[in-house]
Amino acid sequence: MALIDLGETFFTIILVLAIILIFAKGVVIVQPYQQALEIRLGQYRGRLNPGFRWVIPFITDIIKIDLRTQVMDVPRQEVITKDNSPTNVDAIVYVRVVDPEKSAFEVANFRMATVALAQTSLRGIIGDMELDEILYNRELINNRLRDILDRETDQWGVKVERVEIKEVDPVGAVKKAMTEQTAAERERRAAILRADGEKRSAILSAEGKRQSMILEAEGDRQSKILRAEGDRKSRILQSQGEAQGLRILSLGSRALDRKAITVLSLDALKQMSDGQATKIIFPFELSGLIKQSAKFLGEEAEQLIDEDWKDIELDESILGKSPAEEGIEDATEYVKEIEKKIQTLEDPTTPVNLDATVEPSKPPRTERE
């Protein structure tokens, strides 16, 4: 009896363990970012949502699909461009499963299929473009490759979200030629910039010399004009002074009688005889002088007939109006005007309008001029 009880107990334990194992075999845990597909005896039963799920073990297959965005690296490959330049190109593709049934039932391995399709499509796109276009139009290549992959992978339930060209690396010979071309282009630009700089420098230097010569000539011309104007004023004032002196002398001498004239004449004769000269030239009639002297010594003196000089008052009005102050003031204002026009030329390299050059303003003519 003891052996029978022991055997029944052992069988019960084995049965319980088998039931636990069978139950555990049917437990399925679906993560939040996954979608599970249930296949029982070769027949699709439906999706299993995230969480704890139990299925009939041994006869049910579970396929879990990751719904997150996945990054696929397109292997590096050598591609011949349109201008026969060998170039190494690789890319990165971002995909996401949008239809779990299609990704599981329409293609055996959508990852491998997507990468292979990206390789072939990238080779075709690069082959239709020149090397310069590839280097400068990466965005265009990315968009074209994304459109092709998205259209082809739509039947697999896969959405291509983004494609990026990771590297475009021409082979050694092509890269060396590009380096030499770039260096030559930079040297050409540098030579153009140097030549343009020298040209501008020469132009500015010539313009500066021209402006300097113009200003110097203008200054010399204005100086000559002012000097000539000053000489003219000086001669006018000198002549006016001589004329005024003669007027004063003539008016003052009208009061002298013949006796005074005779005395002055004798005094002038005395001064002339004091010299060392052996010849004396008398600028007046000597007989008239003797006659006047005789009359002065004893003869009757003639009376002055013209006595109108007594009615003339000798004051400053006989000097007339002197233009000296007006002329000097006009010349001063003229010099200030020239200095003001020269100061307006801030930049000596600025072209000067010869029509706008300072013209000497003519001073107003006086009444005597």
C-alpha positions as CSV (number, residue, x, y, z in Angstrom):
1,M,0.0,0.0,0.0
2,A,2.9,2.4,0.8
3,L,4.4,1.8,-2.6
4,I,1.0,2.5,-4.3
5,D,0.5,5.8,-2.4
6,L,4.1,6.9,-3.2
7,G,3.5,6.2,-6.9
8,E,0.2,8.1,-6.9
9,T,1.9,11.1,-5.2
10,F,4.8,11.2,-7.7
11,F,2.4,10.9,-10.7
12,T,0.3,13.8,-9.3
13,I,3.4,16.0,-8.9
14,I,4.5,15.2,-12.5
15,L,1.0,16.0,-13.8
16,V,0.9,19.3,-11.9
17,L,4.3,20.3,-13.3
18,A,3.3,19.4,-16.8
19,I,0.1,21.5,-16.5
20,I,2.2,24.4,-15.3
21,L,4.7,24.1,-18.1
22,I,1.9,23.8,-20.7
23,F,0.3,27.0,-19.2
24,A,3.6,28.8,-19.2
25,K,4.2,27.8,-22.7
26,G,1.1,29.6,-23.9
27,V,1.9,32.9,-22.1
28,V,2.8,35.8,-24.5
29,I,4.0,39.3,-23.3
30,V,3.6,42.0,-26.0
31,Q,5.5,45.2,-25.4
32,P,3.9,48.7,-25.9
33,Y,6.0,49.4,-29.1
34,Q,5.2,45.9,-30.6
35,Q,2.3,44.3,-32.4
36,A,2.0,40.4,-32.3
37,L,0.4,38.3,-35.0
38,E,-1.2,35.0,-33.9
39,I,-1.0,32.0,-36.3
40,R,-2.7,28.8,-35.3
41,L,-2.2,25.6,-37.3
42,G,-1.1,27.6,-40.3
43,Q,-4.1,30.0,-40.1
44,Y,-3.8,33.7,-39.2
45,R,-6.0,34.4,-36.2
46,G,-5.4,38.1,-35.7
47,R,-3.3,40.7,-33.9
48,L,-2.4,40.6,-30.2
49,N,-2.4,44.0,-28.6
50,P,0.3,45.0,-26.1
51,G,0.1,43.4,-22.6
52,F,-0.3,39.9,-21.1
53,R,-1.8,37.4,-23.6
54,W,-2.2,33.6,-23.5
55,V,-2.5,31.4,-26.5
56,I,-2.8,27.7,-27.0
57,P,0.8,26.3,-26.9
58,F,2.5,24.1,-29.4
59,I,0.0,24.7,-32.1
60,T,0.2,28.6,-32.1
61,D,3.0,30.7,-33.6
62,I,3.5,34.3,-32.5
63,I,5.3,36.9,-34.8
64,K,6.2,40.1,-33.0
65,I,6.6,43.2,-35.1
66,D,8.5,46.3,-33.9
67,L,6.6,49.4,-34.8
68,R,9.3,51.9,-33.9
69,T,11.4,53.8,-36.5
70,Q,14.4,51.7,-37.5
71,V,17.7,52.9,-38.9
72,M,19.2,50.9,-41.7
73,D,22.7,51.5,-42.9
74,V,23.2,51.1,-46.7
75,P,26.6,49.6,-47.3
76,R,29.4,51.6,-48.9
77,Q,29.6,51.0,-52.7
78,E,31.5,52.3,-55.7
79,V,29.4,54.0,-58.3
80,I,30.4,55.4,-61.7
81,T,28.9,58.9,-62.3
82,K,27.6,60.3,-65.6
83,D,31.0,61.9,-66.3
84,N,32.8,58.6,-65.6
85,S,34.1,59.6,-62.2
86,P,34.3,56.6,-59.8
87,T,32.8,57.6,-56.4
88,N,32.2,55.7,-53.1
89,V,28.7,56.4,-51.7
90,D,26.8,55.2,-48.7
91,A,23.5,56.3,-47.1
92,I,21.2,55.9,-44.1
93,V,17.5,55.0,-44.4
94,Y,14.9,55.5,-41.7
95,V,11.9,53.2,-41.9
96,R,8.8,52.3,-39.8
97,V,6.3,49.4,-40.1
98,V,2.8,50.7,-40.6
99,D,1.1,47.4,-41.6
100,P,2.3,44.4,-39.5
101,E,0.5,41.8,-41.7
102,K,2.1,43.0,-44.9
103,S,5.6,43.2,-43.4
104,A,5.3,39.6,-42.2
105,F,3.4,38.0,-45.1
106,E,4.4,40.0,-48.2
107,V,8.2,39.9,-47.8
108,A,10.5,37.4,-46.0
109,N,12.7,40.1,-44.5
110,F,11.7,43.6,-45.1
111,R,15.0,45.0,-43.6
112,M,17.2,43.2,-46.0
113,A,14.8,43.9,-48.9
114,T,14.8,47.6,-48.1
115,V,18.6,47.8,-47.9
116,A,19.1,46.0,-51.2
117,L,16.5,48.2,-52.9
118,A,18.3,51.3,-51.5
119,Q,21.6,50.1,-52.9
120,T,20.3,49.6,-56.4
121,S,18.2,52.8,-56.4
122,L,21.2,54.8,-55.2
123,R,23.4,53.4,-57.9
124,G,20.9,54.4,-60.6
125,I,20.4,57.9,-59.2
126,I,24.2,58.6,-58.9
127,G,24.8,57.1,-62.4
128,D,22.5,59.7,-64.0
129,M,24.3,62.7,-62.4
130,E,27.7,64.3,-62.7
131,L,30.2,64.5,-59.9
132,D,29.7,68.2,-59.3
133,E,25.9,67.8,-59.1
134,I,26.3,65.0,-56.6
135,L,28.5,67.1,-54.4
136,Y,26.3,70.2,-54.5
137,N,22.8,68.5,-54.7
138,R,22.7,66.1,-51.9
139,E,19.2,67.2,-50.9
140,L,17.9,66.3,-54.4
141,I,19.5,62.8,-54.1
142,N,17.9,62.3,-50.7
143,N,14.4,63.3,-51.9
144,R,14.6,61.1,-55.1
145,L,15.8,58.1,-53.2
146,R,13.2,58.5,-50.5
147,D,10.4,58.7,-53.1
148,I,11.6,55.6,-54.9
149,L,11.9,53.5,-51.7
150,D,8.6,54.7,-50.2
151,R,6.8,53.8,-53.4
152,E,8.3,50.3,-53.6
153,T,8.1,49.5,-49.9
154,D,4.5,50.5,-49.6
155,Q,3.4,47.0,-50.7
156,W,5.5,45.6,-47.8
157,G,3.7,47.7,-45.2
158,V,6.9,49.8,-44.6
159,K,7.0,53.6,-44.6
160,V,10.3,55.2,-45.5
161,E,10.5,58.3,-43.4
162,R,13.8,59.8,-44.4
163,V,17.0,59.1,-46.4
164,E,20.4,60.8,-45.9
165,I,23.5,60.5,-48.0
166,K,26.2,59.9,-45.4
167,E,29.3,60.3,-47.5
168,V,30.4,61.0,-51.1
169,D,34.0,60.1,-51.5
170,P,35.6,60.2,-55.0
171,V,38.5,57.7,-55.6
172,G,42.1,58.9,-55.2
173,A,42.8,60.0,-58.7
174,V,39.6,62.0,-59.0
175,K,40.1,63.5,-55.6
176,K,43.6,64.6,-56.5
177,A,42.3,66.2,-59.7
178,M,39.6,68.0,-57.8
179,T,42.2,69.3,-55.3
180,E,44.3,70.7,-58.1
181,Q,41.3,72.2,-59.8
182,T,40.3,73.9,-56.5
183,A,43.8,75.2,-56.0
184,A,43.9,76.6,-59.5
185,E,40.5,78.3,-59.1
186,R,41.6,79.9,-55.9
187,E,44.8,81.1,-57.5
188,R,42.8,82.6,-60.4
189,R,40.5,84.4,-58.0
190,A,43.5,85.7,-56.0
191,A,45.1,86.9,-59.2
192,I,41.9,88.7,-60.2
193,L,41.6,90.3,-56.8
194,R,45.2,91.5,-56.9
195,A,44.8,92.9,-60.4
196,D,41.6,94.6,-59.4
197,G,43.3,96.1,-56.3
198,E,46.2,97.4,-58.3
199,K,43.8,98.9,-60.9
200,R,41.8,100.7,-58.2
201,S,45.0,101.9,-56.6
202,A,46.3,103.3,-59.8
203,I,43.0,104.9,-60.6
204,L,42.8,106.5,-57.2
205,S,46.5,107.7,-57.4
206,A,46.0,109.2,-60.8
207,E,42.7,110.8,-59.7
208,G,44.5,112.2,-56.6
209,K,47.3,113.7,-58.7
210,R,44.8,115.2,-61.1
211,Q,42.8,116.8,-58.3
212,S,46.1,118.0,-56.7
213,M,47.2,119.6,-60.0
214,I,43.7,121.1,-60.5
215,L,43.7,122.6,-57.0
216,E,47.3,123.8,-57.3
217,A,46.5,125.5,-60.7
218,E,43.3,127.0,-59.3
219,G,45.2,128.3,-56.2
220,D,47.9,129.8,-58.5
221,R,45.3,131.4,-60.6
222,Q,43.4,132.8,-57.7
223,S,46.7,134.0,-56.2
224,K,47.6,135.8,-59.4
225,I,44.2,137.3,-59.6
226,L,44.4,138.6,-56.0
227,R,48.0,139.9,-56.6
228,A,46.9,141.7,-59.8
229,E,43.9,143.1,-58.0
230,G,46.1,144.3,-55.1
231,D,48.5,145.9,-57.5
232,R,45.6,147.6,-59.3
233,K,44.3,148.9,-56.0
234,S,47.8,150.1,-55.0
235,R,48.3,152.0,-58.2
236,I,44.8,153.5,-58.0
237,L,45.4,154.7,-54.4
238,Q,48.9,156.0,-55.2
239,S,47.6,157.9,-58.2
240,Q,44.7,159.2,-56.2
241,G,47.1,160.3,-53.4
242,E,49.2,162.1,-56.0
243,A,46.2,163.8,-57.5
244,Q,44.9,164.8,-54.0
245,G,48.4,166.2,-53.2
246,L,48.4,168.2,-56.3
247,R,45.0,169.6,-55.5
248,I,46.1,170.6,-52.1
249,L,49.3,172.1,-53.4
250,S,47.4,174.0,-56.1
251,L,44.8,175.4,-53.7
252,G,47.5,176.3,-51.1
253,S,49.7,178.0,-53.6
254,R,46.9,180.3,-54.8
255,A,47.3,182.4,-51.7
256,L,51.0,183.2,-52.5
257,D,51.8,186.5,-54.1
258,R,54.5,187.2,-56.6
259,K,56.9,188.2,-53.8
260,A,56.6,184.9,-52.1
261,I,57.1,183.1,-55.4
262,T,60.3,185.2,-56.0
263,V,61.6,184.3,-52.5
264,L,60.9,180.5,-53.1
265,S,62.6,180.7,-56.5
266,L,65.7,182.4,-55.0
267,D,65.8,179.8,-52.3
268,A,65.6,177.0,-54.9
269,L,68.4,178.8,-56.8
270,K,70.5,178.8,-53.6
271,Q,70.0,175.1,-53.1
272,M,71.0,174.3,-56.6
273,S,74.2,176.3,-56.4
274,D,75.3,174.4,-53.2
275,G,75.9,171.3,-55.3
276,Q,79.3,170.1,-56.7
277,A,78.1,170.2,-60.3
278,T,79.9,172.5,-62.8
279,K,76.7,173.0,-64.9
280,I,73.4,174.3,-63.6
281,I,70.3,174.1,-65.6
282,F,67.5,176.6,-64.7
283,P,64.0,175.3,-65.3
284,F,62.5,178.7,-65.6
285,E,63.1,182.1,-67.3
286,L,66.0,183.8,-65.6
287,S,65.1,187.3,-66.8
288,G,61.7,187.0,-65.3
289,L,63.3,186.0,-62.0
290,I,65.6,189.0,-62.1
291,K,62.8,191.3,-62.9
292,Q,60.8,190.0,-60.0
293,S,63.8,190.4,-57.7
294,A,64.3,194.0,-58.8
295,K,60.7,194.7,-58.1
296,F,61.0,193.0,-54.7
297,L,64.0,195.2,-53.8
298,G,62.6,198.6,-54.9
299,E,60.2,198.7,-57.7
300,E,56.4,199.0,-57.2
301,A,54.7,195.7,-56.6
302,E,51.9,194.6,-58.7
303,Q,48.7,193.9,-56.9
304,L,47.1,190.5,-57.1
305,I,44.2,190.5,-59.3
306,D,42.8,187.0,-58.5
307,E,41.5,187.0,-55.0
308,D,38.9,184.2,-55.3
309,W,41.1,181.9,-53.3
310,K,40.1,183.8,-50.2
311,D,36.5,182.4,-50.5
312,I,37.7,178.7,-50.6
313,E,37.7,176.8,-47.3
314,L,40.5,174.3,-47.0
315,D,39.0,171.2,-45.3
316,E,39.0,167.4,-45.8
317,S,36.4,167.6,-48.6
318,I,39.1,168.4,-51.1
319,L,40.6,165.0,-50.6
320,G,37.6,163.2,-52.0
321,K,36.4,159.7,-51.2
322,S,39.2,157.1,-50.7
323,P,38.4,153.6,-52.0
324,A,41.2,152.0,-49.9
325,E,39.0,150.6,-47.1
326,E,36.4,149.3,-49.6
327,G,39.0,147.6,-51.8
328,I,40.7,146.0,-48.8
329,E,37.4,144.7,-47.5
330,D,36.4,143.3,-50.9
331,A,39.8,141.5,-51.2
332,T,39.3,140.0,-47.7
333,E,35.9,138.7,-48.4
334,Y,37.2,137.2,-51.7
335,V,39.9,135.3,-50.0
336,K,37.5,133.9,-47.4
337,E,35.2,132.7,-50.2
338,I,38.0,130.8,-51.9
339,E,39.1,129.2,-48.6
340,K,35.5,128.1,-47.9
341,K,35.2,126.5,-51.4
342,I,38.5,124.6,-50.9
343,Q,37.4,123.3,-47.5
344,T,34.3,121.7,-49.0
345,L,36.6,119.3,-50.9
346,E,36.6,116.6,-48.1
347,D,38.1,113.8,-50.3
348,P,40.9,114.8,-52.6
349,T,40.1,111.7,-54.8
350,T,36.6,113.0,-55.5
351,P,36.4,114.2,-59.1
352,V,36.1,118.0,-59.3
353,N,33.5,119.6,-61.5
354,L,35.5,122.2,-63.5
355,D,32.3,124.1,-64.2
356,A,31.8,124.6,-60.4
357,T,35.4,125.8,-59.8
358,V,35.6,129.0,-57.8
359,E,35.2,132.0,-60.0
360,P,36.7,135.2,-58.7
361,S,34.1,137.7,-57.8
362,K,34.8,141.1,-59.3
363,P,35.0,143.8,-56.6
364,P,32.6,146.7,-57.1
365,R,34.0,149.6,-59.0
366,T,34.3,152.8,-57.1
367,E,33.2,156.1,-58.5
368,R,36.8,157.1,-59.2
369,E,37.5,153.9,-61.2
